[in-house]
Amino acid sequence: MILVTGGTGLVGSHLLFQLLQSNASVRAIYRTEKTLSKVKQVFSYYTDTAEIMFNKIEWIKADINDIPQLQSAFKDITHVYHCAAFVSFEPSDYKLLRKINIKGTANIVNLCISFNVEKLCYVSSIATIGHHANPELLINEKTEWNADYDNSIYAITKYGAELEVWRATQEGLNAVIVNPGIILGPGYWHSKGSSSLFHRIHKGLPYYTLGITGFIDVIDVVKSMLLLMNSNTKNENFIVVSENLSYKSFFTKTANALDVNPPKKEAKSWLINIVWRLDWLKSMVLRQPRRLTKLTAKSILSVKKYDNTKFKTLFDFQFIPMDTTIKNIGKMYLRDLKS
Ligand SMILES: NC(=O)c1ccc[n+]([C@@H]2O[C@H](COP(=O)([O-])OP(=O)(O)OC[C@H]3O[C@@H](n4cnc5c(N)ncnc54)[C@H](OP(=O)(O)O)[C@@H]3O)[C@@H](O)[C@H]2O)c1
């Protein structure tokens, strides 16, 4: 039996759908009842029998920081897909990020070892991979993480989680790690995650930046996880990115898909540097969460291009082009808006 963590999230729900399509027996953990409806919503984008498919999942209430709950979830499990994580760039969330991403992953890998799980797939991020001083050089799996760099707190905790996975492989666990770029998929339009980009662009973004990063369709993330888990590959990590796009290009493609005006003005570094400081001041005075931190500002300005050759070559894989992904998700967003 297969165990999925983070099944109520963007990646996990799409993974559950694919696993059920192949008639696998699947158990998934959840924390609160209300998040389960999101899974049905995701299924309904792809099938008319969403409810029937949803009912095939064995749901167990468990937090990845609660070992007794997790122990019941691990009974009879042979394969684990660990997609659960906390995504935040808010400095005040650092302790919680460490608890969920590092300690939670340590709990998962420790239980994989004690329950003799055959293989684990961990969803990490390109945030855990280093970069070159020359932005034109492609970043690959061998580009080392630099602890002295201004890494985001999210990146630090995802890197810490990877260390837990590698530690477990030393103790005998078979594991693979995927490092996706920004994941685009439907259904979580009002979340804090990457799907909310469609909502924000639809509302109208005045500015773009010329920063560049890697993007991937959620369907390809899931396919890559399944291919790796069903292969003999173990104890390796893989960058999974379809294309490197500038934020200008991504915003423009998405605005066109949503039939709204694309942002016209470039947000230069001096402007972004003023905005994040003002945002910090506002958050101190009004005691509200930050919308733009120093490190997110840095990341939207930086040029980082990722090399997907390792994964593409191993499986002779063709990633979905971003134009196709953005058009498809744009249609789903507009359909949801009308309904
Ligand atoms: N989205 C991206 O652009 C992106 C890019 C690269 C890597 N990733 C990685 O991909 C993975 C999946 O991301 P996503 O976009 O699917 O995130 P998401 O939509 O925010 O889903 C996160 C999932 O983790 C669960 N979770 C959080 N804390 C938990 C805890 N303490 N115990 C149990 N479950 C917990 C959430 O459950 P609730 O529903 O109960 O909150 C939810 O199911 C994460 O590891 C993320 O770091 C994401």
Ligand as a Chemical Component Dictionary entry (heavy atoms), coordinates in Angstrom:
data_LIG
# 
_chem_comp.id                   LIG 
_chem_comp.type                 NON-POLYMER 
_chem_comp.pdbx_formal_charge   0 
_chem_comp.three_letter_code    LIG 
# 
loop_
_chem_comp_atom.comp_id 
_chem_comp_atom.atom_id 
_chem_comp_atom.alt_atom_id 
_chem_comp_atom.type_symbol 
_chem_comp_atom.charge 
_chem_comp_atom.model_Cartn_x 
_chem_comp_atom.model_Cartn_y 
_chem_comp_atom.model_Cartn_z 
_chem_comp_atom.pdbx_ordinal 
LIG N1  N1  N 0  4.040  24.896 -5.200 1  
LIG C1  C1  C 0  5.268  25.145 -5.628 2  
LIG O1  O1  O 0  5.495  26.044 -6.461 3  
LIG C2  C2  C 0  6.413  24.285 -5.148 4  
LIG C3  C3  C 0  7.646  24.418 -5.802 5  
LIG C4  C4  C 0  8.699  23.586 -5.422 6  
LIG C5  C5  C 0  8.521  22.672 -4.412 7  
LIG N2  N2  N 1  7.331  22.574 -3.776 8  
LIG C6  C6  C 0  7.187  21.558 -2.732 9  
LIG O2  O2  O 0  6.185  20.664 -3.178 10 
LIG C7  C7  C 0  5.525  20.086 -2.051 11 
LIG C8  C8  C 0  4.042  20.238 -2.215 12 
LIG O3  O3  O 0  3.767  21.610 -2.368 13 
LIG P1  P1  P 0  2.306  22.131 -2.685 14 
LIG O4  O4  O 0  2.422  23.277 -3.615 15 
LIG O5  O5  O -1 1.435  20.990 -3.009 16 
LIG O6  O6  O 0  1.929  22.712 -1.257 17 
LIG P2  P2  P 0  0.510  22.963 -0.602 18 
LIG O7  O7  O 0  -0.548 23.039 -1.655 19 
LIG O8  O8  O 0  0.693  24.114 0.328  20 
LIG O9  O9  O 0  0.264  21.642 0.251  21 
LIG C9  C9  C 0  1.003  21.398 1.406  22 
LIG C10 C10 C 0  0.472  20.114 2.012  23 
LIG O10 O10 O 0  1.229  19.808 3.185  24 
LIG C11 C11 C 0  0.316  19.534 4.233  25 
LIG N3  N3  N 0  0.913  19.828 5.535  26 
LIG C12 C12 C 0  1.474  20.976 5.948  27 
LIG N4  N4  N 0  1.891  20.866 7.218  28 
LIG C13 C13 C 0  1.578  19.609 7.627  29 
LIG C14 C14 C 0  1.733  18.885 8.839  30 
LIG N5  N5  N 0  2.303  19.448 9.912  31 
LIG N6  N6  N 0  1.294  17.615 8.893  32 
LIG C15 C15 C 0  0.689  17.034 7.834  33 
LIG N7  N7  N 0  0.505  17.661 6.637  34 
LIG C16 C16 C 0  0.941  18.944 6.546  35 
LIG C17 C17 C 0  -0.875 20.422 3.933  36 
LIG O11 O11 O 0  -1.985 19.992 4.670  37 
LIG P3  P3  P 0  -3.236 20.973 5.005  38 
LIG O12 O12 O 0  -4.128 20.889 3.807  39 
LIG O13 O13 O 0  -3.816 20.376 6.229  40 
LIG O14 O14 O 0  -2.666 22.343 5.223  41 
LIG C18 C18 C 0  -0.998 20.205 2.441  42 
LIG O15 O15 O 0  -1.617 18.972 2.178  43 
LIG C19 C19 C 0  6.079  20.790 -0.828 44 
LIG O16 O16 O 0  7.066  19.970 -0.276 45 
LIG C20 C20 C 0  6.710  22.050 -1.390 46 
LIG O17 O17 O 0  7.794  22.466 -0.588 47 
LIG C21 C21 C 0  6.252  23.357 -4.119 48 
# 
loop_
_chem_comp_bond.comp_id 
_chem_comp_bond.atom_id_1 
_chem_comp_bond.atom_id_2 
_chem_comp_bond.value_order 
_chem_comp_bond.pdbx_ordinal 
LIG N1  C1  SING 1  
LIG C1  O1  DOUB 2  
LIG C1  C2  SING 3  
LIG C2  C3  SING 4  
LIG C2  C21 DOUB 5  
LIG C3  C4  DOUB 6  
LIG C4  C5  SING 7  
LIG C5  N2  DOUB 8  
LIG N2  C6  SING 9  
LIG N2  C21 SING 10 
LIG C6  O2  SING 11 
LIG C6  C20 SING 12 
LIG O2  C7  SING 13 
LIG C7  C8  SING 14 
LIG C7  C19 SING 15 
LIG C8  O3  SING 16 
LIG O3  P1  SING 17 
LIG P1  O4  DOUB 18 
LIG P1  O5  SING 19 
LIG P1  O6  SING 20 
LIG O6  P2  SING 21 
LIG P2  O7  DOUB 22 
LIG P2  O8  SING 23 
LIG P2  O9  SING 24 
LIG O9  C9  SING 25 
LIG C9  C10 SING 26 
LIG C10 O10 SING 27 
LIG C10 C18 SING 28 
LIG O10 C11 SING 29 
LIG C11 N3  SING 30 
LIG C11 C17 SING 31 
LIG N3  C12 SING 32 
LIG N3  C16 SING 33 
LIG C12 N4  DOUB 34 
LIG N4  C13 SING 35 
LIG C13 C14 SING 36 
LIG C13 C16 DOUB 37 
LIG C14 N5  SING 38 
LIG C14 N6  DOUB 39 
LIG N6  C15 SING 40 
LIG C15 N7  DOUB 41 
LIG N7  C16 SING 42 
LIG C17 O11 SING 43 
LIG C17 C18 SING 44 
LIG O11 P3  SING 45 
LIG P3  O12 DOUB 46 
LIG P3  O13 SING 47 
LIG P3  O14 SING 48 
LIG C18 O15 SING 49 
LIG C19 O16 SING 50 
LIG C19 C20 SING 51 
LIG C20 O17 SING 52 
# 
